[in-house]
Structures are given as structure tokens and as C-alpha cells.
Amino acid sequence: MQSSRRIRTLTQTALVTAALTTGMIAAPRTFAQTSQIDNPDWPLRSSDIHWPAGHTPAGADLFAHNELLIDASCLIVWQHLVQAQTWPEWYPNSHNVNLLNSPDGRLHHDTQFSWDTFGVHIDSHVHEFVLGTRIGWFGRGTGMDAYHTFLLVKAPAGCRVVTEEVVRGTGAVEFRKNDPNAMHRGHDLWLSSLKHVSEKEQTLLPKKISAESGTAHKEMLSQSPGEMKPKLLILENDEGEHRVRRPRELPMT
């Protein structure tokens, strides 16, 4: 009796996991990725990606390339990428993100973090970190050894984001056989969600700057002419944050 109940529970859990993985990720394309030759992402791979030794597309059992133009600054996009603890708030294929050695909740060089994605628990380690431009991490799960990287390129219309991932191991082979397009769809979802939150913030930014600069203007008007100091608005600092800052100046005479 207990054995039958346990089997039913495990079956239901597997069905729910499968539904979450395929249901929340639309499947606009269908193809059989039986090898890299049959993978439509293969000819699109970027020559600008930096691959660590042992983790290259040529040696992958599973490979995906995705890119998207986002109508927002690369610094805004970057902030959402490195604030990993907030991923589950806007990317529905990420769960239980836990940063192990980052007190500010952001990814940095050598940051270690664990999370769940595609129904698999992954232990990750940031390998490449170029502020505002490149970030890549190793990821290891049951039967899987992966490397996932993002490249941000400034464009006239905003920021072009390229992401690629290679996965090796028996788990990757099974993943490809069961649903060869799942990783591509998952990364499509990641980029479209990233586009949504970044463009929303870009739209709200002028209102935020206007409110902060209005406060600065009122403070300026309250000063006597001998006390007035010029106000400098810095919209983006090195971390991509947007705020009003006031430099230290000598009193105007």
C-alpha cells in the first residue's frame, strides 16, 4: 500500500516538473537536435565569446545560442543580470537562488551560488567577470557539467545581449534526447524576461531622475547666493546605478 502510494507520488512529482519546464516555456520552434550538425544554433555561435579550456561548443553534448536587442542601456541590463537573488522575481525558470560568498547579493568574480533551473539543482561558480560587458559561470548538476556566458554589446538602439551555453555529460545527452529545444526555449524566456524588466526600468528612469533633480533644485533655491553650489547629476555610476550626486565644491563668490 505504502509502496503504491509512493510510486503515485513520484509519478505526480515528475509530471509537475515536466509541466513546469515545458508549460512555462513556449515552444515556437521544433527541430531534432541529434547532433551539432542538426542544431540550428550551431552556425549562429559567436566568435566573440570567451570559452574556458574544456568547455567549448565543439566538445558539447548540448549547445544553445540566443541573442536579443534590448531597448535599454547595457548598465541597466547588467544590473539585473548580476543581482542573482532577484532572478526568481522576473525569470520564472529560476528558483531557490542562494549566493554563498557575496554579502551584497550580487554576482562578482569567483562568486559561488546554487539554484534550481529546468528542474535540476545546479552549483555554479563565476569564472569570467568584466564589469558591464561579460559574465560567465560554470554549472554542475547531476550528470551535467556546463558553462553559461553572457555578452553585452552597446548598440544604437540599446543593448544587444548574446548568451551561449555548453553542457557535457550523460545528463546533457538525455536532456537533448528528451527535448532538444528546451535549453534554447529557456534562454529565450530568460532574454525576453530580461528585456521586459530592463525596458520597464529605462522607461521609468526619466521620472526618477526628474524627481531627484527637482529635490536638488529646491535645495539650491533655499540657499543664499554666497552659499549656492553647482549641482551635478550623474545618471550612471560604474555599477550601473542611477542617482543624483552633488560634488564637493567651494562656495561660489
C-alpha positions as CSV (number, residue, x, y, z in Angstrom):
1,M,0.0,0.0,0.0
2,Q,2.7,2.5,1.0
3,S,4.8,1.4,-2.0
4,S,1.9,2.1,-4.4
5,R,1.3,5.5,-2.8
6,R,5.0,6.3,-3.1
7,I,5.0,5.4,-6.8
8,R,2.0,7.6,-7.4
9,T,3.6,10.5,-5.6
10,L,6.9,10.2,-7.5
11,T,4.9,10.0,-10.8
12,Q,2.9,13.1,-9.9
13,T,6.1,15.0,-9.0
14,A,7.7,14.0,-12.3
15,L,4.6,15.2,-14.2
16,V,4.5,18.5,-12.4
17,T,8.2,19.1,-13.0
18,A,7.7,18.3,-16.7
19,A,4.7,20.6,-16.9
20,L,6.6,23.5,-15.3
21,T,9.6,23.1,-17.6
22,T,7.6,22.8,-20.9
23,G,4.4,24.7,-19.9
24,M,6.0,27.9,-18.8
25,I,8.3,28.0,-21.8
26,A,6.7,28.4,-25.1
27,A,7.8,26.1,-27.9
28,P,7.7,28.2,-31.1
29,R,10.3,26.1,-32.9
30,T,10.6,22.4,-33.4
31,F,13.6,20.5,-34.6
32,A,15.5,17.4,-33.9
33,Q,18.9,18.1,-32.4
34,T,20.5,14.8,-32.8
35,S,24.0,16.3,-33.3
36,Q,25.6,19.7,-33.6
37,I,25.0,19.5,-37.4
38,D,21.3,19.3,-36.8
39,N,21.4,22.1,-34.2
40,P,20.2,25.4,-35.8
41,D,22.0,27.3,-33.1
42,W,25.4,25.9,-34.1
43,P,26.1,28.2,-37.1
44,L,25.0,31.2,-35.1
45,R,27.6,30.8,-32.4
46,S,29.5,34.0,-31.6
47,S,33.2,34.3,-32.2
48,D,33.3,37.0,-29.5
49,I,32.5,34.5,-26.7
50,H,35.4,33.6,-24.4
51,W,35.3,29.8,-23.6
52,P,37.4,28.3,-20.8
53,A,39.5,25.2,-21.6
54,G,37.4,22.1,-21.7
55,H,34.2,23.9,-22.2
56,T,33.8,24.8,-25.9
57,P,30.9,24.3,-28.3
58,A,33.0,21.7,-30.2
59,G,33.0,19.4,-27.2
60,A,29.4,20.0,-26.1
61,D,26.7,17.4,-25.8
62,L,24.2,20.2,-25.7
63,F,24.6,23.8,-27.0
64,A,22.4,26.8,-27.2
65,H,22.8,30.3,-28.7
66,N,20.4,33.1,-28.1
67,E,20.5,36.8,-28.6
68,L,18.2,39.8,-28.3
69,L,18.2,43.5,-28.7
70,I,17.0,45.3,-25.6
71,D,15.9,48.9,-25.7
72,A,17.7,49.9,-22.5
73,S,21.3,50.8,-21.5
74,C,23.7,47.9,-21.1
75,L,24.3,49.1,-17.5
76,I,20.6,48.6,-16.6
77,V,20.7,45.2,-18.2
78,W,23.9,44.3,-16.4
79,Q,22.3,45.2,-13.0
80,H,19.5,42.7,-13.5
81,L,22.0,40.0,-14.5
82,V,24.3,40.4,-11.6
83,Q,21.5,40.7,-9.0
84,A,21.1,37.0,-9.0
85,Q,19.0,36.8,-5.9
86,T,16.2,38.7,-7.7
87,W,16.1,36.4,-10.7
88,P,13.1,34.4,-9.5
89,E,11.1,37.7,-9.4
90,W,11.3,38.1,-13.1
91,Y,12.7,34.9,-14.6
92,P,10.3,32.0,-13.9
93,N,12.8,29.3,-14.8
94,S,15.0,30.1,-11.8
95,H,14.3,29.1,-8.2
96,N,16.0,29.0,-4.8
97,V,19.0,31.2,-5.7
98,N,21.5,31.2,-2.9
99,L,24.7,33.2,-3.1
100,L,27.3,31.6,-0.9
101,N,30.1,34.2,-0.7
102,S,28.5,37.5,-1.8
103,P,27.3,39.8,1.1
104,D,25.6,42.2,-1.3
105,G,23.5,39.7,-3.1
106,R,25.3,40.3,-6.5
107,L,27.5,38.2,-8.7
108,H,31.2,39.0,-8.7
109,H,34.3,37.3,-9.9
110,D,34.6,33.9,-8.1
111,T,31.1,34.2,-6.6
112,Q,29.7,30.8,-5.8
113,F,25.9,30.2,-5.9
114,S,23.4,27.4,-6.1
115,W,20.0,27.5,-7.7
116,D,17.4,25.3,-9.4
117,T,16.6,25.6,-13.2
118,F,15.0,23.3,-15.7
119,G,14.0,21.1,-12.7
120,V,17.7,20.5,-11.9
121,H,19.7,21.7,-8.9
122,I,22.9,23.5,-10.1
123,D,26.0,24.6,-8.2
124,S,27.6,27.5,-10.0
125,H,30.9,29.4,-9.9
126,V,31.5,32.7,-11.7
127,H,34.6,32.4,-13.9
128,E,34.6,35.5,-16.2
129,F,33.5,38.9,-14.9
130,V,34.1,42.1,-16.9
131,L,32.1,44.9,-15.5
132,G,29.1,45.8,-17.6
133,T,30.2,43.6,-20.5
134,R,30.9,39.9,-19.8
135,I,29.9,37.3,-17.2
136,G,30.2,33.6,-17.4
137,W,29.9,30.8,-14.8
138,F,30.4,27.0,-14.5
139,G,27.4,25.0,-13.5
140,R,27.4,21.4,-12.2
141,G,24.4,19.2,-11.7
142,T,23.6,15.5,-11.8
143,G,25.3,14.2,-14.9
144,M,25.9,17.7,-16.2
145,D,28.9,20.0,-16.5
146,A,28.0,23.3,-18.0
147,Y,29.4,26.8,-18.8
148,H,27.0,29.6,-19.4
149,T,28.0,33.1,-20.6
150,F,26.5,36.4,-21.4
151,L,28.0,39.1,-23.6
152,L,26.5,42.7,-23.5
153,V,27.3,44.9,-26.5
154,K,26.2,48.6,-26.7
155,A,24.0,49.2,-29.8
156,P,22.5,52.4,-31.3
157,A,19.1,51.2,-30.2
158,G,20.1,50.0,-26.7
159,C,22.0,46.8,-25.7
160,R,22.5,43.6,-27.7
161,V,22.7,40.6,-25.4
162,V,24.3,37.4,-26.6
163,T,24.1,34.3,-24.4
164,E,25.5,30.8,-25.1
165,E,25.8,27.7,-23.0
166,V,27.6,24.4,-23.5
167,V,26.7,21.3,-21.4
168,R,28.6,18.0,-21.3
169,G,27.7,14.7,-19.6
170,T,25.1,11.9,-19.6
171,G,22.5,14.3,-18.2
172,A,23.0,16.6,-21.1
173,V,22.7,13.8,-23.6
174,E,19.4,12.6,-22.0
175,F,18.2,16.2,-21.9
176,R,18.9,16.7,-25.6
177,K,17.2,13.4,-26.5
178,N,14.0,14.1,-24.4
179,D,13.6,17.7,-25.6
180,P,16.3,19.0,-27.9
181,N,15.0,22.6,-27.9
182,A,14.3,23.0,-24.2
183,M,17.5,24.9,-23.4
184,H,17.1,27.3,-26.3
185,R,13.5,28.0,-25.2
186,G,14.6,28.5,-21.7
187,H,17.2,31.1,-22.7
188,D,14.7,32.7,-25.0
189,L,12.5,33.1,-21.9
190,W,15.4,34.5,-19.9
191,L,16.2,37.1,-22.5
192,S,12.6,38.2,-23.1
193,S,12.1,38.5,-19.3
194,L,15.4,40.4,-19.1
195,K,14.2,42.7,-21.9
196,H,10.9,43.3,-20.1
197,V,12.4,44.4,-16.7
198,S,15.2,46.4,-18.3
199,E,13.0,48.4,-20.7
200,K,10.5,49.0,-17.9
201,E,13.3,50.5,-15.7
202,Q,14.6,52.5,-18.7
203,T,11.1,54.0,-19.2
204,L,10.7,54.9,-15.5
205,L,14.2,56.3,-15.3
206,P,13.4,59.9,-16.6
207,K,10.7,60.2,-13.9
208,K,13.1,59.1,-11.2
209,I,15.8,61.5,-12.3
210,S,13.3,64.3,-12.6
211,A,12.0,63.8,-9.1
212,E,15.5,63.6,-7.6
213,S,16.7,66.6,-9.6
214,G,13.6,68.6,-8.5
215,T,14.6,68.0,-4.9
216,A,18.1,69.2,-5.6
217,H,16.7,72.3,-7.3
218,K,14.6,73.2,-4.3
219,E,17.6,72.8,-2.0
220,M,19.5,75.1,-4.3
221,L,16.8,77.8,-4.3
222,S,16.8,77.7,-0.5
223,Q,20.4,78.8,-0.3
224,S,21.7,82.4,-0.3
225,P,23.7,83.4,-3.4
226,G,27.0,83.1,-1.5
227,E,26.1,79.5,-0.4
228,M,24.9,78.2,-3.7
229,K,26.9,75.3,-5.2
230,P,26.5,73.8,-8.6
231,K,24.6,70.6,-8.7
232,L,25.9,67.7,-10.9
233,L,23.6,64.9,-12.0
234,I,25.3,61.6,-12.6
235,L,22.9,59.2,-14.2
236,E,25.1,56.1,-14.2
237,N,27.9,55.1,-12.0
238,D,30.3,52.2,-12.6
239,E,27.8,49.7,-11.2
240,G,25.0,50.9,-13.4
241,E,23.1,52.6,-10.7
242,H,21.2,55.8,-11.4
243,R,21.1,58.6,-8.9
244,V,21.7,62.3,-8.3
245,R,25.1,63.2,-6.8
246,R,26.4,66.5,-5.6
247,P,30.1,67.1,-5.9
248,R,32.0,68.9,-3.2
249,E,32.6,72.4,-4.5
250,L,33.9,75.6,-2.9
251,P,31.3,78.3,-2.2
252,M,30.6,80.4,-5.3
253,T,31.7,84.0,-4.9
